[in-house]
Amino acid sequence: WSNTGRSQAKFKLVNGRPGSERSSLHGPSPVTTFGPKACMLKNPKAVMHIQDPASQRLTWNKPPKSVLIIKKIRDTSLLQPFKELCIFLTQQKNMIVYVERKVIEDPAIANESFVSIKKNICTFREDYDDISNCVDFIICLGGDGTLLYASSLFQESVPPVMAFHLGSLGFLTPFNFDTFQSQVTQVIEGNAAIILRSRLEVKVVKEYRENGSVEEMSLVTNGNKTMQYQVLNEVVVDRGPSSYLSNVDLFLDGHLITTVQGDGVIVSTPTGSTAYAVAAGATMIHPNVPAIMITPICPHSLSFRPIVVPAGVELKIMLSRDARNTAWVSLDGRKRQEIAYGDSITITTSCFPVPSICFRDPVNDWFESLAQCLHWNVRKKQSHLSSEEEEF
């Protein structure tokens, strides 16, 4: 695997990135190359830039040679599956395995049985080492949080993600580990369906303050500090530790549409619609639907209902002039920070989705998760009327 091959793959990502101008309310056409070697199989019959979910299939430009394993930290129940997976990938599939350094440094695996495995594993550190052009696909061991964490590691193109259900909920993890060898082999051979889970591109702009400081500063413009993130589930703006109502203005494409007065507001992707948003009373949206959901948290209004807007719009959230306190923002449950008057949060649909590998297909997997994880529409069935009862 020469550097030339990887450079060409990376160059394809740059060329495939849509421009800044918006021409459709469906949002930007998602990038369909994932990591150095994976892409989505083209469907010649597709007439829209969003393919029929049944036709979304994984294919490889070149055979995959490297895999990133995301493992839930300090979970002893995952030690044996992690060991078996590493041995299978390194010894039987001759693949390069990447693991985060803190996983290897976990005292739970610091024993003799893992010595031989460690020699064949490459490590990296979050926020220090860039592995975006080194990983061909990702395997997650744990719950839904492992997939969210995998998404946060890749701020542009994301390699295909295969998630095994070894956690608590498992809405985003459709694979059972019992038959992992045959399932991983099918993915390596390119025999798998994928679902493109859209992400939100979030820009948090902090107004310059003489005594203030902002961590993770990525850009400074006119004294303001801008931080950019890719979010898979949701952006949550809430009142934080204050006892006062949250009071924030919500803009859509530059127009003020409402002021949120309550505990806060959730801006979520279709994938995130089954997370915090559904607990706050929102509806559930299939991940293939190009949309953004806006859900108030305990609004002080009987008429403020959750709404769905087109994926192509730009949302902006700012603290209202009448606010009695600051607000707080969190992104997929992480990167929590305070928002003061003059700061802003801009949210658009990202052109870098998360290609999640399906167990069956995007439609069946989603309804299976609704039934198994959320017990959607589960009730005792009504009994059949007897002939005597029908007469009455």
C-alpha distance (Angstrom), angle and dihedral (degrees) to the residues before:
residue distance angle dihedral
W1 . . .
S2 3.76 . .
N3 3.77 126.8 .
T4 3.79 87.6 -117.5
G5 3.79 92.1 65.5
R6 3.78 92.4 50.2
S7 3.80 92.1 47.0
Q8 3.79 91.2 53.4
A9 3.79 90.8 50.4
K10 3.77 91.1 49.9
F11 3.80 91.6 47.0
K12 3.78 89.1 55.3
L13 3.80 89.6 58.0
V14 3.78 92.1 53.9
N15 3.80 93.5 47.8
G16 3.80 91.3 47.8
R17 3.79 94.9 53.2
P18 3.81 112.0 110.2
G19 3.78 119.7 -123.1
S20 3.76 125.4 -107.3
E21 3.81 94.8 -101.6
R22 3.80 116.1 95.6
S23 3.79 118.8 -139.2
S24 3.80 102.0 164.5
L25 3.78 138.3 44.6
H26 3.80 86.9 -138.9
G27 3.80 87.5 76.9
P28 3.80 128.4 -122.8
S29 3.77 118.4 -27.2
P30 3.81 103.4 -102.7
V31 3.78 120.3 -116.5
T32 3.81 107.9 -106.6
T33 3.81 98.7 -163.4
F34 3.78 112.5 87.2
G35 3.78 119.4 -162.6
P36 3.81 122.1 -36.0
K37 3.83 99.1 -40.5
A38 3.81 114.6 10.9
C39 3.78 126.9 91.8
M40 3.78 139.0 157.4
L41 3.77 117.3 -92.3
K42 3.80 108.0 -109.7
N43 3.78 118.1 -118.5
P44 3.83 110.4 -148.5
K45 3.82 90.6 -161.3
A46 3.80 94.2 56.8
V47 3.80 111.8 108.7
M48 3.82 97.7 177.2
H49 3.78 126.8 64.3
I50 3.82 86.8 -122.0
Q51 3.79 107.2 68.2
D52 3.77 126.9 -142.0
P53 3.84 104.3 -87.6
A54 3.80 90.3 -125.8
S55 3.83 91.1 59.8
Q56 3.82 98.1 51.8
R57 3.80 104.6 111.6
L58 3.78 131.6 165.7
T59 3.79 120.7 -120.3
W60 3.80 134.2 168.7
N61 3.79 128.4 -130.5
K62 3.81 86.5 -156.6
P63 3.81 131.2 4.7
P64 3.83 110.1 -80.8
K65 3.79 115.4 -110.4
S66 3.81 105.0 172.0
V67 3.79 134.1 52.6
L68 3.80 134.4 -174.6
I69 3.81 116.3 -142.6
I70 3.80 116.2 -154.3
K71 3.79 110.9 -162.7
K72 3.77 129.2 -177.9
I73 3.81 107.1 -108.6
R74 3.82 121.6 -117.9
D75 3.79 94.7 6.1
T76 3.80 107.7 132.7
S77 3.81 92.2 -169.1
L78 3.82 88.7 68.8
L79 3.81 96.7 53.8
Q80 3.80 96.1 89.3
P81 3.85 95.8 43.8
F82 3.81 89.2 46.9
K83 3.81 91.7 51.0
E84 3.82 93.5 46.7
L85 3.79 92.0 48.6
C86 3.82 93.5 49.0
I87 3.82 92.2 49.3
F88 3.80 91.9 47.6
L89 3.81 94.2 49.4
T90 3.81 97.9 42.6
Q91 3.81 101.0 37.4
Q92 3.80 104.8 29.6
K93 3.81 101.3 28.5
N94 3.84 98.0 30.2
M95 3.78 91.3 -135.6
I96 3.79 130.4 155.8
V97 3.80 108.4 -115.9
Y98 3.81 122.4 -152.8
V99 3.80 120.9 -162.3
E100 3.78 130.6 172.6
R101 3.80 111.4 -101.1
K102 3.81 94.7 -123.0
V103 3.82 89.0 58.8
I104 3.80 91.4 58.2
E105 3.82 91.1 42.8
D106 3.80 91.3 54.2
P107 3.85 106.4 122.1
A108 3.80 89.0 -137.4
I109 3.82 91.2 71.6
A110 3.79 97.5 36.1
N111 3.79 94.8 109.1
E112 3.78 137.8 105.0
S113 3.80 95.4 -94.5
F114 3.81 90.5 67.0
V115 3.81 98.1 45.3
S116 3.80 95.0 91.2
I117 3.80 91.3 45.9
K118 3.81 94.6 51.5
K119 3.81 91.3 58.9
N120 3.81 90.6 63.7
I121 3.80 97.3 45.4
C122 3.81 128.8 92.0
T123 3.80 116.2 -147.8
F124 3.79 133.6 -154.2
R125 3.81 138.6 -178.5
E126 3.78 123.6 -125.8
D127 3.84 113.4 -113.0
Y128 3.83 90.7 9.9
D129 3.81 109.5 61.2
D130 3.81 123.3 50.6
I131 3.81 110.2 -143.0
S132 3.80 96.7 160.7
N133 3.81 92.6 112.0
C134 3.81 95.8 39.5
V135 3.81 103.9 58.0
D136 3.82 122.0 78.7
F137 3.80 97.2 -175.0
I138 3.80 140.8 -9.9
I139 3.80 132.6 -126.2
C140 3.81 118.6 -162.2
L141 3.80 123.0 -158.0
G142 3.80 112.5 -167.2
G143 3.78 136.6 29.4
D144 3.79 135.3 -36.5
G145 3.81 90.2 -68.8
T146 3.80 91.1 69.6
L147 3.81 91.0 59.9
L148 3.81 91.0 47.6
Y149 3.79 89.0 50.8
A150 3.81 91.7 48.8
S151 3.81 88.9 52.9
S152 3.82 91.3 52.6
L153 3.82 91.5 55.7
F154 3.82 92.3 62.3
Q155 3.79 115.6 56.6
E156 3.80 93.5 178.0
S157 3.81 128.9 17.6
V158 3.81 112.6 12.1
P159 3.83 122.3 -152.0
P160 3.83 116.6 -127.9
V161 3.80 112.3 -75.4
M162 3.80 124.4 -141.9
A163 3.82 110.7 -169.3
F164 3.82 124.3 -163.8
H165 3.79 118.7 -156.7
L166 3.81 104.5 -120.3
G167 3.80 98.8 129.9
S168 3.79 137.6 70.3
L169 3.83 110.3 -81.8
G170 3.80 106.4 15.5
F171 3.81 100.5 -171.3
L172 3.82 91.0 142.3
T173 3.81 96.6 34.3
P174 3.82 108.8 76.9
F175 3.82 100.6 166.0
N176 3.80 126.4 93.6
F177 3.80 114.0 -143.5
D178 3.82 95.4 -141.4
T179 3.82 91.8 85.9
F180 3.81 98.4 29.3
Q181 3.82 95.9 135.1
S182 3.80 96.0 61.2
Q183 3.81 92.5 39.4
V184 3.81 94.4 50.6
T185 3.81 89.9 45.8
Q186 3.81 90.6 55.1
V187 3.80 90.5 52.4
I188 3.81 92.1 48.7
E189 3.81 88.5 51.5
G190 3.82 90.7 51.0
N191 3.78 95.2 -112.8
A192 3.80 102.4 134.6
A193 3.78 143.3 97.9
I194 3.80 119.2 -124.3
I195 3.77 136.0 -159.6
L196 3.79 120.1 -150.5
R197 3.79 107.7 -134.8
S198 3.79 107.4 -159.7
R199 3.80 119.3 -134.1
L200 3.78 133.0 -154.6
E201 3.78 121.6 -117.8
V202 3.79 105.0 -141.8
K203 3.80 126.5 -168.7
V204 3.79 117.6 -169.4
V205 3.81 110.1 -164.0
K206 3.80 116.1 -164.8
E207 3.79 116.5 -161.6
Y208 3.79 112.5 -127.6
R209 3.80 113.7 -94.9
E210 3.77 121.8 -178.1
N211 3.80 95.2 -136.7
G212 3.79 97.1 33.0
S213 3.77 129.8 97.9
V214 3.79 130.4 -162.8
E215 3.77 125.2 -158.8
E216 3.80 124.3 -144.4
M217 3.79 91.8 26.7
S218 3.79 108.9 -176.8
L219 3.80 103.6 169.4
V220 3.80 137.4 16.5
T221 3.82 118.6 -158.0
N222 3.81 123.5 172.2
G223 3.78 88.9 -18.5
N224 3.82 93.1 -54.1
K225 3.80 120.0 119.7
T226 3.81 118.1 -134.5
M227 3.79 126.0 -164.7
Q228 3.80 121.5 -172.9
Y229 3.80 127.8 -156.8
Q230 3.80 140.8 174.8
V231 3.81 111.6 -133.4
L232 3.80 125.5 -165.9
N233 3.82 102.8 -176.6
E234 3.78 114.9 19.8
V235 3.78 152.3 -37.7
V236 3.81 111.4 -127.6
V237 3.81 122.4 -163.0
D238 3.81 112.6 -173.6
R239 3.80 142.5 159.2
G240 3.79 93.7 -100.1
P241 3.83 115.9 -158.5
S242 3.81 93.7 -18.6
S243 3.80 120.4 111.8
Y244 3.83 91.4 -146.2
L245 3.79 125.0 93.0
S246 3.77 116.7 -90.9
N247 3.81 108.7 -110.3
V248 3.81 114.5 -168.0
D249 3.80 133.9 153.6
L250 3.80 118.5 -127.7
F251 3.82 118.9 -151.9
L252 3.82 127.3 -170.2
D253 3.82 116.2 -161.7
G254 3.79 89.5 -20.1
H255 3.81 96.6 -48.7
L256 3.80 122.7 111.5
I257 3.80 105.9 -122.2
T258 3.81 101.4 171.6
T259 3.79 147.6 -24.3
V260 3.79 115.1 -117.9
Q261 3.80 113.1 -138.3
G262 3.77 112.8 178.7
D263 3.78 138.4 60.4
G264 3.81 91.3 -39.9
V265 3.79 145.3 -80.5
I266 3.81 135.7 -84.7
V267 3.81 122.3 -146.5
S268 3.78 107.7 -168.3
T269 3.77 143.5 173.3
P270 3.82 120.3 -125.4
T271 3.81 86.6 -97.6
G272 3.81 89.4 53.5
S273 3.80 92.0 48.5
T274 3.82 88.9 85.3
A275 3.82 92.9 50.8
Y276 3.84 127.2 57.2
A277 3.82 91.5 -18.6
V278 3.80 95.6 61.3
A279 3.81 89.5 48.8
A280 3.82 87.4 55.4
G281 3.81 92.3 53.5
A282 3.81 102.8 -90.3
T283 3.77 125.9 140.5
M284 3.81 122.6 -109.2
I285 3.81 119.3 -106.8
H286 3.79 126.0 -162.3
P287 3.84 110.2 -116.0
N288 3.81 92.1 -120.7
V289 3.82 92.2 62.8
P290 3.85 109.8 100.1
A291 3.79 100.3 -131.2
I292 3.80 148.0 112.9
M293 3.80 120.4 -136.2
I294 3.82 123.9 -145.9
T295 3.80 114.6 -161.4
P296 3.82 125.8 177.0
I297 3.81 118.4 -139.7
C298 3.82 110.7 -133.1
P299 3.84 94.0 -30.9
H300 3.81 117.6 -158.8
S301 3.79 89.1 -126.6
L302 3.80 131.8 80.2
S303 3.81 92.3 -146.5
F304 3.81 101.5 50.9
R305 3.80 103.0 107.1
P306 3.83 128.8 172.0
I307 3.81 113.3 -90.1
V308 3.80 135.8 -162.2
V309 3.81 119.7 -139.9
P310 3.83 130.5 -172.6
A311 3.78 116.4 -83.4
G312 3.81 91.9 -121.6
V313 3.81 98.1 65.9
E314 3.79 127.2 100.0
L315 3.80 117.3 -129.2
K316 3.78 124.8 -162.1
I317 3.79 127.4 -170.7
M318 3.80 122.3 -164.1
L319 3.77 135.4 167.7
S320 3.81 110.6 -96.2
R321 3.80 120.1 -117.4
D322 3.81 88.3 -121.1
A323 3.81 94.3 52.5
R324 3.80 114.5 129.0
N325 3.79 93.8 -157.8
T326 3.79 142.9 16.2
A327 3.80 123.8 -90.9
W328 3.79 132.3 -129.8
V329 3.80 128.5 -137.5
S330 3.80 129.6 -158.4
L331 3.80 128.2 -175.7
D332 3.80 116.6 -147.2
G333 3.80 85.9 -23.0
R334 3.82 92.8 -56.6
K335 3.83 140.4 85.4
R336 3.81 91.0 44.0
Q337 3.81 112.6 -172.3
E338 3.79 141.0 162.0
I339 3.81 122.1 -100.4
A340 3.81 117.0 -152.8
Y341 3.79 132.1 -174.2
G342 3.81 109.4 -65.9
D343 3.81 94.4 28.7
S344 3.80 120.4 109.7
I345 3.80 140.8 -162.3
T346 3.81 116.2 -149.4
I347 3.81 117.9 -165.5
T348 3.80 128.2 -170.5
T349 3.79 135.5 155.7
S350 3.79 110.5 -87.1
C351 3.79 121.8 -130.0
F352 3.83 89.0 -140.9
P353 3.83 108.2 79.3
V354 3.79 126.2 -178.9
P355 3.84 109.2 -108.2
S356 3.79 101.6 -143.3
I357 3.80 115.9 -166.8
C358 3.81 113.3 -127.7
F359 3.78 128.5 -137.0
R360 3.82 91.5 -144.5
D361 3.81 111.6 -13.6
P362 3.84 137.5 -45.0
V363 3.81 95.5 -92.9
N364 3.81 101.2 43.9
D365 3.81 93.0 42.1
W366 3.82 91.8 53.6
F367 3.80 95.6 49.9
E368 3.79 90.3 44.1
S369 3.82 89.0 55.2
L370 3.82 91.1 48.3
A371 3.79 90.3 53.2
Q372 3.81 99.4 40.5
C373 3.82 101.5 36.6
L374 3.80 105.4 28.1
H375 3.84 98.5 24.0
W376 3.79 89.1 -132.1
N377 3.83 113.0 -156.6
V378 3.80 93.6 -7.7
R379 3.80 113.1 160.2
K380 3.76 140.0 136.3
K381 3.80 108.4 -81.8
Q382 3.77 119.9 -113.5
S383 3.80 112.0 -108.2
H384 3.79 121.5 -114.8
L385 3.80 117.4 -102.5
S386 3.77 116.6 -113.4
S387 3.79 120.2 -131.8
E388 3.82 91.0 -103.8
E389 3.82 92.3 51.8
E390 3.82 92.1 48.9
E391 3.81 89.8 61.8
F392 3.80 90.2 64.4
